[in-house]
Each structure stands twice: as C-alpha cells, then as structure tokens.
Amino acid sequence: MSRLVDLVAPPRFGTGFRWLLSSSWTTNVGDGIALAAGPLLVAARTDDAFVVALAALLQWLPPLLFGLWAGVVTDRVDRRRLVVAVNVARCAVLGVLVLAVAVDAAPIWLVLAAMFVLGTAETFADNASGTILPMLVQRDDIALANSRLQAGFITLNQLAGPPVGAFLFAIGQAWPFATQALLVAFGTLLVSRVVLPPHGRAKEADAPRSRVLADVREGVVWVWRHAAVRTLVLTIFIFNITFGAAWSVLVLYATQRLGLGAVGFGLVTTVQAVGGLLATFAYGWITRRVSLGNLLRVGLIIETLTHLGLALTTTPWVALAIFFVFGAHAFVWGATSTSVRQRAVPTHLQGRVGSVNLVGVFGGLVIGAAVGGVLAQHGGVTAPFWFAFAGSALFVVLIWGQLRHVAHADAAPVPDADA
C-alpha cells in the first residue's frame, strides 16, 4: 500500500500535498454526485427549457459576480482557513436543501436559490484551493502534481460520482445531497491538516492595507501584460460562451433527443470522464511530441466539431463516442492551461490572477447559458448546439494566431504589474 501511495504522491511532494490530494479526491466524489443529481432535481420540478438553463446560469453566475473579490480575499488571508470556512458554509446550505427535499418542501425557487448560494461558496473555495498546490510542491513538479489532482477529478467527480448521484436520486431525491454534505465535511477535515508557509497579510503584518480595487487592478494588469496567460483567459472566455450555450440544456438533450433516462444522463458525464482518464495516461507522451500552442489549436478544433456532431446525431452511441473524445480534450486543455498559469504567476498574485481566469471561465458560461436557454425555448433543444458550432468555428479563426504565445510561456519573462 505504501508503494502505491508513493507512486500517486511521491514523498518529495511532502505530507501537505497528500492531505490536499486526499481532500480534493473526497470532495470530488461529493461534487460528482451533485453533478448529476442537481440537474435531475431541477428537471423533476420543471420541464421548461428556460428554467433548466436558468439553473445552470445561477450556478455559473457567482464566479462572475464575486470572482475578483474572491481573488483579493485569497491573497489577503490564510488560504487553508478560507477553504475550511467556506466548505463549512457549503455543508450548512446542503443540510437545509436535504431537509427541504426530504419533507417535500423544496419548490423550484428554493432549489435555484440553493444552487446560487452553493455556487457562491464554491467560488471562494475553488479560488483559494487553486493557490495552495504551488505553495506545497516545487515548480518542476507542478505539472505532475496537477495531473494527480486532475486524475482524481476525472475518476471521482466525472466518472464515479454522476452514476452514483443518478442512482441515489432514483432511490430518493434527498439522498445524493445528504451524501455530498458528508463528503464535503470529511474533505474539509482533511484539508485542515495542511500546513502552509506564511503568506498574505500574515506574512507582512505591518504592511499597509491596500484598497480592494487596487488589488483587483494589480491582478488584471498582470494578466494583460503576460501574453500566455492573457491568451488562455481570452480563449476560455470565448469558448465557454459556446460551450455554456450547449451544455446548459444538456439534461434535456440527453433525455429528450437521445432518449436517455436519469441513469443514462449520468452515463454522459461518465463517458466524458473515461476519455479524460485515457488522456491522463497519454498526456506526458503527447506533450513531449506536440507544442503547447499546437496542442491547444487541436483542442479547439475538437471542441468545434463536438458541437456539430451533437447537433446532427440522434443516436445515443454516436453521441457517447463524441462525449468520449470531448472528455479527453477537456483534460488536456485543463492540465495545460492550469500548469502554464501556476508556473508563471508569483505566489502573492495567485489568488487574483486565478480569479481573473475564473471570471473568464464563468463569464462565458453565464452568457452562454442565457443564450442557450432562449435558443432552446424558441428553436428546440439542438439550437444551442448549432449556435455553439457556428460561434466556435468563427472564434477559432480569430484566436488561431494568438495561441503561439502559450508555446513559449516558460521562456517568456514574467512582467511586473507595477512596471
């Protein structure tokens, strides 16, 4: 067993990384359960395509509203304590939702409100969590450490969690959310064991307290001046508009167009995870042979063709094959962009730069979800996928040349935001 642990988390990574990894994997199981159970809970209360898309929007809206503030808070306070505090709040909200669903007193407005509050809490937790890993491992080990976290995310959040969530939902609508609350609580206990070096205001207790807007500006300016990180943020924003439009009605696409039930909807996410898991094993081999810029170019083509294929097909096995390829692409993109950003950003700016990226991610999703809901309501469930294909194809042409910056990210000098 010890040899297996050493293989997954080499001793040179330190004990702190092992606590972080254990916490991440544990909470990913719970979040994966909710990944299927959340949309199913909404769909059980309404079949209005706009309301279904609104549910996705309310989960994606908090990072857009509070993301930059979360970045400032992350860079000012003890990051481990912030993660613990926010996860305790998540458990409390889940407890209220479980009770309401169990006694059949959870109308659609309460479900939507809970999703918004949970999304707000996750904005702070995810932003702070993303800054902890670079503080625990050496720079040269960041990519490998991220791959370990990503492997847990894929196998537990994307692969194992959704089918379990769909199964628990079929037994009783409150069960998946009760299970998620318990797993988040346990994951919080694990991350509380992590010991971090001094950082934020704790490191410089006598430093003058800057204004929030000044801190936000410093992070935004740094991103703008760093070519590789700027390109990644711009690309994820643009492509999440198209992705968000299509995926906001995915539960309706799977159940109505493909004819899949609740468990079948969970299978969609599982198949994507299998593709991502395959990519985890091939990632090192791929990056030794393909430049990062070309790797991202291929990924954007794959994503564009994904939308086209899903818009055309009505056959479940064809759609599942497309989801498999998309899952592999999503892992490669995520691992590449995260490692580039974490290697480039100074420790004291990790929270704010991460928050700018977060706003780009969810800003695109919010816009996309709003567009997807309107298109599905008036043009049918495939209309968002046609929009996603056309928009993605146009954006690929516009962004193509800018991806060369990413290929030289490690060689480029890191700019000073105050220069």
Secondary structure, DSSP 8 states (H G I E B T S, - for coil): -HHHHHHHS-GGG-HHHHHHHHHHHHHHHHHHHHHHHHHHHHHHH---HHHHHHHHHHHHHHHHHHHHHHHHHHHHS-HHHHHHHHHHHHHHHHHHHHHHHHTT---HHHHHHHHHHHHHHHHHHHHHHHHHHHHHS-GGGHHHHHHHHHHHIIIIIIIIHHHHHHHHHHH-TTHHHHHHHHHHHHHHHHHTT----S-GGGT-TTS----HHHHHHHHHHHHHH-HHHHHHHHHHHHHHHHHHHHHTTHHHIIIIIS---HHHHHHHHHHHHHHHHHHHHHHHHHHTTS-HHHHHHHHHHHHHHHHHHHHH---HHHHHHHHHHHHHHHHHHHHHHHHHHHHHS-GGGHHHHHHHHHHHHHHHHHHHHHHHHHHHHHH-TTHHHHHHHHHHHHHHHHHGGGGHHHHTTTTS----TT-
